[in-house]
Amino acid sequence: MKNNVGGLEKKFCNMCGTCISICPVGALSVKDNRIVADEEKCIECGMCKKVCQGIFIDRNKIEEKIFLDKKDDKIGVFRSVFLAKSNNKDIRSKTSSGGFITSLLLELMDKKVINKAVVVEMNGSKIWAKIAKTKKEIKECAQSKYSIVTLNHLLKEVDEKTAIVGLPCHIDGLRKYQSLKKIKTGPVIGLFCGFNLEFEATKYLVSKLGVKEKDIKSIEYRGGEWPGGFLVKTKQGEEKFIPKEGYNFIFPLFIPDRCLTCTNLTSELADISVGDYWLEKGWSSVIVRSKKGEEIFNLLKNIDKKKISEKEIHKSHEHLFRYKKRGAYLRMKMMNAKTSPYKEIKFNLRDYISYIIFMTIRSPLVSFIVKKMPLRLLIFASRFAKKAI
């Protein structure tokens, strides 16, 4: 995208796709994993800028309009917090952590609450958002995908029977879109997200495993036994694997700039937010936020659940709250990027050390050196990086 086409800035675009749906003349589209603008079509109406969560998002104002409940400094507005998992073993075996979202969508479809869902599918190394209209399609889209994907370009096709499953940036964009166009949707399910990755990260990991792209049968970012890892299956029947804690090194290398200043870990504007629960195997953290979310959650029969305190979510994601609820404000300050209302924090030595380590790894020279390091050494270093950053 050319800088400032329609008022947008390329640097903080993370491909959510909201601008594509809002553009009245169809001047924006996706090409080669980038949003591009047709300058001849652009009428400079500024609508894309109004819905861009990469420029600025004031979640407090949006929360006042759609939520009327208690608020926690770390997880946002909520009504209740649960651990939940599908009670279907087959579903759990094919998902990252509990299979809650897959089970939720399937049951809502059975109950005619929804008839389709915006989800993300992956085939080989290709990833895209789609509107799933059958239970089979929903099952095919299970599992986490650690890659940027354009999703909100589909907003023109949703209605009150459409569930939407997205990352915090997708949900933020959706809510800004709804502030201008009064579209109705089904339940909005938000995913926890510490940071996302440029698509090149997937190609890089595949190359580190010595697999050629043409030989890929499937890729799973959370394959194998919980907590899983980057699992590549080849057409020749081989399996190549990097444990999850072993590929943390790629995050500083491939994080988009916008993710560096995002303070939204738990999809704070969703009806229901869902993420891992790191303190106990096989469960999903579930934050029920809105009246609609509560009604939906209470309908579910095909899940096991137990109520917990929001403090348990704090413990489970302690390192990511430190990274996003403290570190993001420091990065925002240092990068001169006010992408959400700034929060004055008294930063400590650890904050600055983490910032220096993280940004040093992102520098062109160090990044080049790190990318060339042997995989075994990178896995070894990754096991310690989590504690440092």
N, C-alpha and C positions, 0 to 999 in steps of 0.2 A: 504494500500500500504506500503510495506517495505520501510524504509528510504533509499533514494538514489538509488532505482531501476531505472536504466536508467538515473540517475542524478537528479531525482525528490525528493523533500522533502515533506513528508506527511503533515507537520504543515500548510503549506499555500495552500493546495489543497482545492478548493471549488467546486469541482465536475463539472466543466464546460464541461469536456469530450473531449476537443480538442486533448489531447494526445492519446485517443483511436483511433481517425480517422487517425492520422499521423503515428502510429506505423506500420512499414512495415511487422512485423511478427505476429501481432495480440496478443501481449503479455499482453495487458491491457484490462480490462473489469470492469463492475459494479457488485458488489455483496454486498447485505445487506446495501444499501445506501452508499457504499464506492467504490472507484476505487481501484482495486487490480491488482497485477502484477504476471504473471507466470514467475518465475525466470529461469525456464529451457528454456523458449522460448526467453527471453530477450537477445539481442545480443549487448546491450550497445552502440547503434548507436548514442544516444543522441538527437534523433529527438523530443522526448517528452519534453525534457528540452527546446528546441528551441521555441516550441509553447506555453509553459506554461506561462500564464499571472499571475500566482500566484508567480512566481519567480521574474519577472521583466517585465515591459511594458513601453516602451518609446513612448508615444502617439504622441509627437511632430514629431518624425521621420516618423511615419506612416501618420500623417496628411499631411506632405509635399508631400507625394506621391499621395494621393487620393483627397486632397482638395486644392483649390486655392483661398480661400475666407477669409473674415475678421474673426478675432478671438477675443473672449471675455474671460476674465480671469476665469469666472465662468462657462459658458456653452460651451466653446470651439468654434470651427469653425462653422460658420453658414452663410446662405444666407438670410433667412428671418425667422420671428417668428410669429406664429398665435395662436389664440384660435380656436378650431374646435370641432364639435360634429356631430354625425350622424343626418340626418333629418328624420330618421325612429324611431318613438316612441317605437316600439317593441324592436329594437336593444338597444336603450338607457336604457330601463327598465331592461335589463338583463346584463348590463355592469357596471363597476366601476365608470367611470367618462366621460360621453359623447359618448361612443361607437365608437370613431373614428377609432381605429385599426380594429375592426370587420367590420365596414362599408368599410374601405379602402380595406381589403382583399377580401371582397365579390364583390366589384365593379371591382377590378383588375381581378378577376376570370371571371366575366361577359364579360369584355373587352378583354379576352384572353391574357392579359399581363402576367399573371401567371396561372399555372394549379395546383399548390400545394403550401403549406406553412408549414414551421416548426413552430409548436405552442406547447402549453402545455395543457394537459387535466387532469382533476381530476374526480375521481369517488369514492365517499365516502371519505375515508382518504388516498386513493392511488393517487399519482401524477406522471406523466411521460410526456416526450416530444414525439411528434409523427409528422409524415408528413401527414397533412390533405389534402385530394384530392377532397373533395366535399364541397359545401357550408354548408351542414348540419353539417359536422365535424368541420368546422370553427366556426359556431355558438355555438357548444357544448363546445368550448374551450375559450369562452369569460370569462371575469372577471379576476381580479388579483389573483395571487397565491403567498402568502408570505412564500415560502419554496424553499430551494435549489433543483435544478433539473438538471440532466445531459442532455445536449441538443446537444452539438457539436459532439457527437459520430455519429450523422446523416449526417455529412458533406460529406461523401463519396456518399451520395444518392441525393445530390442537384445539380441543374443545373441552367441555365439562366432563367428558368421559375419557379424557386422556391423562394418564399419570405421567409425571415427568421425573426422571431420575438424573440428577446432575451434580456437578461439583459446586463449591461455593461461588465461583465466578459465574457459572451458568445461572445459578439461582439469583445472585445479585443482579445480573443482567435482565433476567425475567421480571423481577420486581420493578426495576426501572422502566422496563417496557410496559408493564401493567399500569404504571403511573400515568402513561400517555395514551395507551390503548386499553380499553376495559375488556380485555379478553378473559374468558373463564377457562379454568383448567381443572383437571381432577387433582388428586393429592400430589403435592410437590415433595419429593423425597430427596433430601440433600445428603451428600456423602462427606465424611470427614476428609480433609485434605491438608497435609502438612506442606507439601509442595508438589508441583507437577513438573513434567519433563518435556522438552522438545522431542519430536519424533526421532530425531537423529540419535537419541540415547538408546533406543531399541536397536537400531542398526549397529551401534557401537558395541553393545553387549553381545549381539549375535556374532559380530566379527571377533570379539575376544574369545568366544567359545570355539572359534575355528569353523563356523558353519556358514555355508554359502546361502545367500537369500533364496536362490532357486530350489534349494534342497529342504526348505522349511515346510513342515507339515502343520505345526501349530506352535504357538507361543503362549505361555502362562506366566504372568508376573508373580502369582502366588501359588505356583504349582507345588505338588508334593505335600508331605505332612506339614501341618500347621507349625510355625507361621508361614511356611512355604518359601518359595524363592523363584528366581527367573529360570523357567524350565522350557527348553526348546526340544521339540520332538521332530526328527527328520523323516523324510520320505523313505529313507533307508532303514528305519527302525531304531535309530540311535536316540539316546536321551542325554542332553547336556544341561548341567544345573549349576546355578550360583545361589547359595543361601541368601535369604533376604538381607540379613545383617551384613552380608558380604558384598553387596553392591551399593551400599550407602555412598561410596566414593563418587558415584556418578552425579549425585544431586547438585553439588556446587558447579559441576562442569556443564550441565544442561538445563538448569532452571531458567525460565524466561525472567526478564527483569521485573515484570509485573508481579510475579509470585514472590519476589524478594520483599515487597512492601505490602503484602496481603496480611491482614490481621484476623482473617476469618477462618479458623480451623474447623469449626463444627457446623458449617452451613447454617448460619444463624437466622436466615430468612426463610427456611423451609418449613413445611407443616410437620414433617418428621425428619430428624437427622439420624444417620446411621454410620457407625464406624467400628473399627476393631475394639476389642477389649483385651488389653495386654496382660491383665492380672489373672486371667483364667482362660484356659484353652476352650475354643469352640463356641464362644458367645460373641454376639454383636452388642455394642453399646447403642442404645436407642433413646433419643431425646424427643419426647412428644411436646410440640411447641404450641400449636394452634388448636382452636375448637375443631376444625376439620380434621386435623391430625389425630386428635383424641377420639373422635367418632370412628375414624378409620381403624385405629389401633384396637379399639374395643370390639370391633367386628371380627377380629382374627381368631380363628379356632385352631389353625394348623401350626401353631407355634408354642414353644415352651417359653415362659417368661418369669422373671423375678424382679421386683422393684428394688431400686438402689438409690442411694443419695448422689447428688451431683458431685459430691466430694470424691466418689469412686472414679468418676470420669477424670477429675483433676489428677488423681494418682496414676491412672492408667496412661494418660498422655502428658505426664509432667514435662518431659523433654520437649515436646512439640508446643506446649503452652509457653514454655520459656522462649522457644524459637520464634513464635508468632505473636505472642502477647507482650513480649519485651523486645526481642531482637528485631522484629519488623519495624518498630517505631524508631529504633536506632538506625536501621538501614534507610528508612524513609527520610530521616534527618540528614544522614550523610549523602544520600543520593538526591537531596532536594526534590523529593517527589511526594507531594501531599495527595495520596490516593484515597485517604479516608481521614476523618477528623483526627488531628494529632493529639496524642495523649502525653502529657508531661510526665516523664519517668526519671527518677534519679538512677542513672545507669551505674553499674558497679564494674569492677575490674574484669570480672568474668564475661560480662556483656561485651566489653571492648575486645577482649582476647578472642572470643568466639567470632566477632565481626571481622577482625584482622585475619584469622585463619581462613574463614570462609571466603572472604573477598580475595585473599592472596591466591587460593586455589583457582579462583575464577579468572585470574589475570592470564593474558594470552600465553606468556612464556611458561608459567607453572602448569597451566592447563595442558599445554602441549606435552610437557614432560610427564605429567600424570597419566595422560592417555597412552603414552608409550610404555609405561611400566608393565611388568608381567602380571598376569591376572592373580596369581597366588599372593604376590606382594600387596596388590590392591585390596584383596579380600582381608588380608591380615590388618592392613591400615584401617579399613572400614570398621572393624570391630571396636576400634578405639575412638573413631571420629564422632560417633553418636554422643558419647559422654562429653567430648570437648566442645561440640557445637550445640 
